[in-house]
């Protein structure tokens, strides 16, 4: 427990300092590193290593940097998609019918690691480059991190109805509700800070909507990656962060929260 707390105390402030105090290129580099490590951990956990692993990891690292460096980042992402598509299926076609044939689920896992994870996490880079980017980029982190905290404490102190899902049978209904409610509470508090300390015009109803939707998808993201771990019989995706598991263990729900926040801030800007 002490190790877990120490790692959190050191890593979280450092991450926020990079995101808030340094230019957007620093955010792109950090997200590229997170994406590459998360994709590698996913391939390792699902026993997909060897299936064009360098190409998958390269795609994961390159995508966030493309959105920062190129005005038309979507075009380069399309190029990465085609390259990964060809690389994965070339290997599958070459090995088909042999003793080392590649199963379809491994190909799909390569797509998920090389395309879906970095594309969703790249939403952080795109938010950082928007107007009020330093304020916007905290939204998915507040939802992802504080939803987990709210769910944990609600489950510990109020949890009675467990076994809601077989994916996480120890989690209670009260914990899920506490996690979802924590989103709007903390985002409303964040909006109050922005208004009083930085004199920003803030829409509190929209922030509450952000919180509800962000926390809901955070819960779905956490359960989704837990499902993958159960399917492949692993406890954690890695041990990079002592007490916390691997990079993907910490940023699994962010894969869902970040793109939702990007959609909301672009279609329904709260400030």
C-alpha positions in Angstrom: 0.0 0.0 0.0 2.8 2.4 0.9 4.5 1.7 -2.4 1.3 2.3 -4.3 0.8 5.7 -2.5 4.4 6.8 -3.1 4.2 6.0 -6.8 0.9 7.9 -7.1 2.3 10.9 -5.2 5.3 11.1 -7.5 3.8 10.2 -10.9 0.6 12.1 -10.9 2.0 15.6 -10.1 4.8 15.0 -12.6 2.3 14.0 -15.3 0.1 17.1 -14.6 3.2 19.3 -14.6 4.1 18.1 -18.1 0.6 18.4 -19.4 -0.1 21.9 -18.0 3.3 23.7 -17.9 5.0 22.4 -21.0 4.0 23.1 -24.7 1.7 20.7 -26.5 4.6 18.7 -28.0 5.4 17.4 -24.5 1.8 16.1 -24.2 2.2 14.4 -27.6 5.4 12.7 -26.5 3.9 11.6 -23.2 0.8 10.2 -24.9 3.0 8.5 -27.5 5.0 6.8 -24.8 1.8 5.7 -22.9 0.2 4.4 -26.1 3.3 2.4 -27.1 3.7 0.8 -23.7 0.0 0.1 -23.3 -0.1 -1.6 -26.7 2.9 -3.7 -26.0 1.5 -4.7 -22.6 -1.8 -5.7 -24.3 0.0 -7.8 -26.9 2.1 -9.5 -24.2 -1.0 -10.2 -21.9 -3.0 -11.6 -24.8 -0.1 -13.7 -26.1 0.1 -11.8 -29.4 3.8 -10.9 -29.2 5.6 -11.7 -32.4 2.7 -10.7 -34.6 4.3 -7.6 -36.2 4.9 -6.3 -32.7 7.3 -3.6 -33.8 4.8 -2.3 -36.4 1.9 -2.3 -33.8 4.0 -0.4 -31.2 5.3 2.0 -33.9 1.8 2.8 -35.0 0.7 3.3 -31.4 3.6 5.7 -30.7 3.3 7.6 -34.0 -0.4 8.4 -34.0 -0.4 11.0 -31.1 2.7 12.7 -32.7 0.9 12.9 -36.0 -1.9 14.8 -34.5 0.5 17.3 -33.0 2.9 17.6 -35.9 0.7 17.6 -38.9 -2.2 19.9 -39.9 -4.0 17.0 -41.5 -3.2 14.4 -38.9 -6.2 12.2 -40.0 -4.5 11.5 -43.3 -1.3 10.2 -41.6 -3.5 8.1 -39.3 -5.1 6.6 -42.4 -1.6 5.8 -43.7 -0.7 4.1 -40.4 -4.0 2.1 -40.5 -3.3 0.8 -44.0 0.3 -0.1 -43.1 -0.8 -2.0 -40.0 -3.6 -3.7 -41.9 -1.3 -5.0 -44.6 1.4 -6.1 -42.1 -1.0 -8.1 -39.9 -2.8 -9.8 -42.7 0.4 -10.5 -44.7 1.7 -12.5 -41.7 -1.6 -14.3 -41.3 -1.7 -15.2 -45.1 1.9 -16.3 -45.0 1.4 -18.6 -42.1 -2.1 -19.9 -42.9 -2.5 -23.7 -42.9 0.8 -24.2 -41.1 1.7 -25.1 -37.5 2.2 -21.4 -36.6 -1.0 -20.2 -38.2 -2.3 -16.9 -36.8 -5.8 -17.0 -35.4 -8.3 -14.2 -36.2 -8.5 -13.0 -32.6 -4.8 -12.3 -32.5 -5.1 -10.2 -35.6 -8.0 -8.2 -34.1 -5.9 -7.7 -30.9 -3.1 -6.3 -33.0 -5.6 -3.8 -34.5 -6.9 -2.9 -31.1 -3.4 -2.3 -29.7 -2.0 -0.5 -32.8 -5.0 1.5 -33.8 -7.9 1.8 -31.3 -5.9 2.4 -28.1 -3.6 5.2 -29.6 -6.4 6.7 -31.6 -8.5 7.1 -28.5 -5.6 8.3 -26.3 -4.7 10.8 -29.1 -7.8 12.7 -28.0 -5.7 14.1 -25.2 -3.3 15.7 -27.7 -6.1 17.1 -29.7 -7.7 18.6 -26.6 -4.4 20.1 -25.5 -4.1 21.9 -28.8 -7.6 23.5 -28.6 -8.4 26.9 -27.2 -8.3 26.6 -23.3 -6.3 23.4 -23.9 -4.7 23.5 -20.5 -8.1 23.5 -18.8 -9.7 21.0 -21.2 -7.1 18.3 -20.9 -7.7 17.9 -17.2 -11.4 16.9 -17.8 -10.7 13.2 -18.9 -8.2 12.8 -16.1 -10.6 14.1 -13.5 -13.3 11.7 -14.8 -11.0 8.7 -15.1 -9.0 9.0 -11.9 -11.7 10.3 -9.6 -14.4 8.0 -10.8 -12.2 5.1 -9.8 -11.7 6.8 -6.4 -15.4 7.5 -5.9 -16.3 3.9 -6.9 -13.7 2.5 -4.5 -14.8 4.5 -1.4 -18.5 4.1 -2.1 -17.9 0.3 -2.4 -15.9 0.1 0.8 -18.3 2.1 3.0 -21.7 1.5 1.3 -21.3 -1.6 -0.9 -23.8 -4.3 -0.1 -25.1 -5.6 -3.5 -22.1 -7.3 -5.1 -21.8 -9.6 -8.1 -23.5 -7.2 -10.5 -21.1 -8.4 -13.2 -19.1 -11.6 -13.3 -16.2 -9.6 -14.8 -15.7 -7.9 -11.4 -17.8 -9.8 -8.9 -16.3 -8.0 -5.9 -17.6 -4.6 -7.1 -20.9 -3.5 -5.8 -23.9 -1.7 -7.2 -23.3 1.1 -4.7 -19.7 1.4 -5.9 -20.8 1.8 -9.5 -23.3 4.4 -8.5 -20.8 6.2 -6.4 -18.3 6.3 -9.2 -20.8 7.7 -11.7 -22.0 10.4 -9.2 -18.4 11.4 -8.4 -17.9 12.6 -12.0 -20.4 15.5 -12.0 -19.5 16.4 -8.4 -15.8 16.8 -9.1 -16.3 18.5 -12.5 -18.7 21.0 -11.0 -16.0 21.7 -8.3 -13.4 22.1 -11.1 -15.7 24.5 -12.9 -16.0 26.6 -9.8 -12.2 26.8 -9.5 -12.0 27.9 -13.2 -14.7 30.6 -12.6 -13.4 32.0 -9.3 -9.6 31.6 -9.8 -9.3 32.2 -13.5 -12.4 34.3 -14.3 -13.5 31.9 -17.0 -17.1 31.7 -18.2 -18.3 28.2 -17.4 -21.5 26.3 -18.1 -22.2 24.2 -15.0 -25.0 22.2 -16.5 -22.7 21.1 -19.3 -19.9 20.2 -16.9 -22.4 18.1 -15.0 -23.3 16.3 -18.3 -19.6 15.9 -18.9 -19.2 14.3 -15.5 -22.1 11.8 -15.8 -21.2 10.6 -19.3 -17.4 10.7 -18.6 -17.8 8.6 -15.4 -20.2 6.2 -17.1 -17.8 5.4 -19.9 -15.0 5.2 -17.4 -16.8 2.4 -15.7 -17.3 0.7 -19.0 -13.7 1.1 -19.9 -12.5 -0.4 -16.6 -14.8 -3.4 -17.0 -13.8 -3.9 -20.7 -10.1 -4.2 -20.0 -10.9 -6.4 -16.9 -12.8 -8.6 -19.3 -9.7 -9.0 -21.5 -7.6 -9.9 -18.4 -10.1 -12.5 -17.3 -10.2 -14.0 -20.8 -6.5 -14.4 -20.9 -5.9 -15.3 -17.2 -3.7 -12.3 -16.2 -4.0 -10.2 -13.0 -2.2 -7.1 -14.3 -1.0 -6.0 -17.8 2.4 -5.3 -16.4 4.5 -4.2 -13.4 5.9 -1.0 -14.7 4.3 1.0 -11.9 4.8 -0.8 -8.5 1.5 -1.2 -6.7 -0.5 0.0 -9.8 0.4 -2.7 -12.4 1.3 -1.7 -15.9 0.7 1.4 -18.0 -2.5 -0.1 -19.4 -3.8 -0.8 -15.9 -3.6 2.9 -15.1 -4.9 4.2 -18.5 -7.5 1.6 -19.5 -10.5 3.7 -18.6 -8.8 6.7 -20.3 -9.1 4.9 -23.6 -12.9 5.4 -23.2 -13.0 8.7 -21.3 -10.6 10.8 -23.5 -12.5 10.5 -26.9 -15.9 11.1 -25.1 -14.5 14.3 -23.6 -13.2 15.4 -27.0 -16.6 14.8 -28.6 -18.3 16.7 -25.8 -15.9 19.7 -25.7 -16.2 20.1 -29.5 -19.9 19.8 -29.8 -21.1 21.2 -26.5 -18.3 23.5 -25.2 -18.7 24.3 -21.5 -16.1 27.1 -21.5 
